[in-house]
Amino acid sequence: MLSITEQCSLIELPRSSYYSHPLGITETELEIMKRIDKIHTRWPFYGVRKITEEFKKLGTVYNHKRISRLMQLMEIQALTPKRNLSKPNKDHLIFPYLLKNVEITETNQVWSTDITYIPMYKSFAYLVAIMDWFSRYVLSWEISNTLDVHFCLNALDRALRKGKPEIFNTDQGSQFTSNIFTQKLLAQKIRLSMDSKGRAFDNIFIERLWRSLKYEDIYLKDYQNIPELHEGLKNYFSFYNNHRSHQSLGYKTPVEIYRK
């Protein structure tokens, strides 16, 4: 059996990320967070009060303040105003949203990225992915047990090895507004676009990706740890890109459209 160090090396994961059990969070709270994530994924417009009511319908009563605290820890909120998993930094430069009424007609015209919370058996992780809008092709992804900018940079570097978009769209989270992230894009002469505050669906395609991923894989598998999650995500994104047909793509797969 491979050691933890060898497992992390094989999947290019920092060894510290393997030990992803969050300190100060009880197993009960981890279970509550899993349920919050499922409710939020199904009804992303639900706020604290409605999510608290959903728990009551399931026969479990929790104080709305506890639900609110855990949602803040997960860094999710109702889509109105838009959920913002990565918090903004007031010192970072914000770029305007460039995609209103823009017709997407070809691959590498627009890429977008986002971060989502991923529940595991007795822990959780964060996932970032970069997607081509026209084809829905997932260009790259990375996982981490923190919201540090570096896992987002790793995903960006891997995506840029495959091509270069005209426009790169993000939310206003601190990872994506940081100088190190924006300058990497600007150096490639890529135009930056950022979701407007209060706009729930500026990044709709990647929001749909998260829903598909969670219902088709994450909630079914209940991954035990980071290496197991990494392997599962590798398999899912391979399926998503190469085998999962999309009605909006004329029942073709993302890879068929992206490489056309």
N, C-alpha and C positions, 0 to 999 in steps of 0.2 A: 504494500500500500504506500502511495506517495505521501511524503510529509506535507504539512501545511505550506511550508516555504516552497516546495516543488510544485504543489498545486497552483499557488498564486503566480509563480513564475511562468507556468504554462499558459495561463490566461492573461498574463501581463497585468496583474492586479497587485497593488501594494499590499504587503503582508498585513499591515495594520488594518486594512479594510476587511480582512477575514473575520476579525473579532468585532462583529457588528451589533452585538447585543447592546442596546442603548442603556447607559447608566441612568438610574433613578426612575426607570419606568417599570411598573409591575407587569406581570403576565396578564392580569386582568385588564390593564390599560392597553396592552398590545392587542388583546382580543377586541376591545372597544374600538381601537383605531382601525382594525381590519374591517369591522362592520361599518364604521364611518366612511371608509374608502369605498365600500361597495355601494352604500347609499349615494355618496357623492358621484360616483361613476354613472349610476343609473339616472339620478336626478341632479345634474350639476348646478341647477339653479336653487337648490335647497340651502337655506342658511342654518344657523345654529338651532333656532326654535323648531323648524320643521324636522331636522335630523333628530332632535330630542324626542319629538312626537313619534317618529318612526320606531325608536327604541321602545317607547311605551306600547306601541301596537304589537311588538314582539314579546311583550310581557316583562320587559326590564326597564326599570325607572332609574335614570341618572339625572342629576342636577345639570341644568343647561350650562352652568358655569364650568363644570367638568368637561362637558362636550366641547365648549368653546376653547378651553385650555389645550385639549388634545388636538383640536383642529389647528390651533396656532402652532403647536409643535410639529404637526404634519405640514404646516404652511399651506393649507388650502382654505378656500372660502367659496361662497356661492359665486356663480358666474356673473351675477349682477350685484355689486360691481365685479369685474372680471377677477377670477381667482389668480393669485400671483404666488406661485410656489417659491419663487426666488425674489427676495425683497429688494426694492430699489435702493440705490445709494444716491443721496441728494447731491453729492459731489461729482457724479458721473454725468456725461453728456447724453442727452436723450435725442434720438433721431425721429423725424416724422414718419407716420404710416404712409407708405407709398403705393399700396395695393388696392385702394378704393376704386372700384369700377375698371380695374385693369384686367384685360382679357389674357388669360394664360394659354398660350398657343404652342409651346414647345418645351422640351426638356432643358434643364439648366437655365431657364428664365428666372425662376424663383425657387429658392430653397428656404426652409424654415426649421426652427428648432424649438424644443420645449423640454421641461423637466417634469417628471411625475413621481409620486410616492409609490413604492412597491412593497406590499406587505409580504412577510415571510412567516415561517412557523412560529418562531419566538423572537422575531426581530423585524427590521425593515431596511430598505435601501432606497436610493434615488437612481432614477434612470434618465439619461438624456439621449435624445435621438435627433438626427438631421434627415430631413425628407425633401425630395424633389416634388414640388407641387403638381406639375403636369402629369407625371407618371405614378405618383404616390410611392415611388421607390425609396426605401430607407437606405440612405447612403452610409451611415455609420451610427454607432451607439456606444455608450459607456455606462457603467454603474459605479456607484460610490456609496459609502455610508455617511458622507458629509456633503454639504452643499458648496464645497470649495470650488473655485473656478477651474481648477486643473483638469478635472474629468471632462468638463465642457471643451476645454482646449484640445484635449486628446481626441475627442470626437470630431472637432473641427479639422484638425490636421489630417485625420484619416479620410474625411470626406473630400478635402481639397486634393487628395491624391487621385481622386476619380474624375475630377472636373472642376469647373468654376461657374457659379451662377452670376447672372446680371444683378440680381437683388437677393439679399439675405434678410429674412424677417425673423424677429425675436419678440419676446415680451420685454418689459422694462426691468427685469430682474438684475441684481447687481452683478451676476456672472456675465451677462450679455452686454451690459453697459460699461463694464470695466475697460480701462484703457488697453490692457493686454489683449483682450478679446476683440475690441473694435479695431484696434490698430492692425491686427493680423488680417482683417478683412479689407480695410482701407488700403493697406499696402498692396493688395491684389487688385485694386481698383474695382472693388465690389461695392455696390450701393447698399447702404444700411436702411432697413425699415423696421419700425418698432410699433407693436400693438398700441392702440389708443387706450387710455385708462377708461374703464367702464364699458369697453367693447368686448362682449363675450365671445364672439366668433371670428375675430380677426385672424386667428390661426386655426381655422376649423378643421383642416385636413389632419393635422397632427393630433387634435383633440379626438377625432374619430379613430385614429390609430391607437390611442391609449385605451379607448373603450373596447376595441376589438381585442387587443392584447390581453386585457384583464379578464374579459369574459371567456375568451377562447383558450387561455393558458394559465395566467397567474392564479385565478380563483380556483381552478381545477387542480392545480399541482401542489399548492402549499409548500413551496420550496423550503428546505431545511436550513441552508446557509448560502453564503455568497458564491462559492464555486459551483454549487448545484444550480443556483439561480442563473449564473453566467452561462452554463451549458444549456439550460432551458431556453434562455433568451436567444442564444445562437441558433438553436433549432427552430424557434418560432419565427425569427426574422428571416431565416432561410425559406421557411414555408410561406411567409407573407409575401416576400419578394418574388419567389419563383413558382409558387403553386396556387396561391389564393387569388382567384379571379375577382374583378370588381365590375359591378354593373355599370358604373359611371365610365369605365374604360372599355365598354363594349365586350365585357366578360373576358378581357385579356388580363394578364398578370402585370404587375408593375415592371418587372424586368423586360417583358416583351415591349412595353412602351418606351422605357428608358433607353434601351439599346437599339431601338428601331432606326 
